[in-house]
Amino acid sequence: MQLRQISFVLIFLHCMEYIDSQHASRSRQNRQNPGVTHGCQGGCATCSDYNGCLSCKPRLFFFLERNGMRQTGVCLPSCPAGYYGTRSPEINKCTKCKSDCDACFNKNFCTKCRAGFYIHRGRCLESCPDGLGPNDQLMECTTIECKADCEICSNKNVCTRCKAGLYLHRGRCHQDCPDEFEPNDQLMECTTQVHCEMSEWSAWSTCSRKGKTCGFKRGEESRSRVIVQHPSPHGDPCPALSEKRKCVVKRKKCREGSKGQGQRKRRPNRRENQDSRQEERDREISDREDSENKNKTEHRRRKAQNKEQISTAGSPAH
């Protein structure tokens, strides 16, 4: 009986020693990892009373839920809308999609766009590419049925590129461009015609003849202008840039140029002699014409006087 009591006491003491050792072990773990709770619920591998899940069980995704200024970790079988899951040996986590994307497969491929955007090949666009139009029901860019003469259009009534041989003008295709427009074969569009614009005429030049301004009566003077705006291929072409007209001046002799002392006077060459003789002949013709004009004028004046005298003599006296 005593032996049995002694064995019960020894067993009791042994149990108390084991319990104390377990409490000591847990105290050491809590000092090494403060705030970490073991035996977590909801798929957490490790967790904290304040931060929630710190790591997840296999195949679950770690996600930070925001509650005001506080973030709490949770473990989910799939990521919520606006996030996509990434797996790695260290951690499976949820990553946020791009700002214009409401749901995505990965960071480069969106499956649903936010309001105001249309999805096209995994991207969210505010306006659809050429040949596609926005479908407000599906919020996608879908193919548009263009008109027969249109190759690409932004909608059924607005063409952006015409078929071969046609020119685009204000969203429509033309075989011949409207008035004041011309075909541009590089752009295949109707572009505005540009007509030539000229500056004002310059003043008439000094009357001259063969480069001289003296020694003649009849010569030539000229004036010029410049192009301000060059025309387009089908615009109005530019007119002449200069023009000349005959002119008459009071004949005056040319002054001989002064020669330096010790220099011999240069003898005129054959060409200059011919020019000089031609000028003499021109002067003689001019003088003859002046004399004939004077004679004709005097003859007309005398004839008029004779008619007046005859008229006066034949009138009856009162």
Residue, then its C-alpha position, 0 to 999 in steps of 0.5 A: m500500500q505504501l509502495r503504491q502511494i509512493s509511486f503515485v507521488l512520483i508520477f504526479l511530480h513527474c507530470m508537474e515537471y513535464i507541464d512546467s517544461q512545456h510552459a517554459s518552451r512556449s515562453r521561449q518561442n514567444r520571446q523569439n517571435p513576439g505576436v505570432t500565434h500558432g494554430c491559426q485558422g482560415g488557411c494561415a500557416t502563421c499569423s499574428d493577432y494584429n496583422g492576421c495571416l503572415s504566411c499561407k498554406p500551400r496553393l493559397f494566395f496571400f492577400l492584404e485586405r485594407n480596412g481604413m489605414r490598417q492592412t490585414g493578411v488573409c489567405l484565399p483560394s483565388c484573388p479578388a477582382g482587380y488582382y491576379g495571382t502569382r506563384s513562386p517557391e517563396i510565396n503565392k500572392c495577389t498582385k493588382c491589375k493596371s489602373d484601367c483594368d477591372a480584371c486581368f490574367n496577368k499584368n499585360f493581359c486584361t480580361k475586363c476593363r473599367a468604365g469608359f474603356y474598351i477591351h482589345r487583345g488584352r488591352c484597355l483603350e479609350s478609342c478603338p483602332d482603325g477598322l474597329g468600333p466600340n461595342d457599348q454592350l460588350m465594352e469591346c472593340t468589334t469589327i465595323e461593316c464599312k461602306a462599299d467604297c471604304e476600306i477602313c472606317s471609324n464608324k459606318n458613316v465615317c471612312t478613314r481610308c478609301k479603296a484603291g483609286l478613290y480619294l478621302h475627303r471629310g470621311r467620304c470617298h470621292q473619285d473626283c475631288p470637290d471644287e477648290f480641292e485637288p487629289n493628292d496621290q501620296l496621301m490618297e486624299c483631297t487637299t486644298q488647292v493653293h494658287c500662286e500669289m505674287s508681290e507688287w510690281s517694282a518701279w520702272s527702271t531707268c530708260s536705257r538702250k544696250g546698257k546705256t542711258c544716254g546718246f539715244k532717244r528711244g530705249e527700253e525700261s523694265r520692272s519685276r516682281v517675285i513669287v510670294q506663294h508657290p502654287s500646288p500642282h493643280g493650282d493657278p500657275c504664276p504669271a511672268l516675273s518681269e515685263k518690258r516696254k518701249c520708252v522715249v527720252k530727251r536725247k542727250k550726249c554722253r559725257e566722255g570719261s576723264k582719262g588719266q595723264g600719260q594714258r593713251k586714248r583707247r581706239p574703238n574696236r570694230r563692234e563699237n564703230q558699228d554701234s556708233r554708226q547705227e546710233e548715228r543712223d538712228r539719230e538721223i532717222s529720229d531727226r528726220e521723223d521730228s522734222e516731218n512731224k513738225n512740217k505736218t503740224e505746220h501744214r495742218r495749222r496753215k490749212a486750218q487758217n485758210k479755211e477760217q479766212i475763206s469762211t470769214a470772207g464768204s459770210p454776209a455783212h450785217 
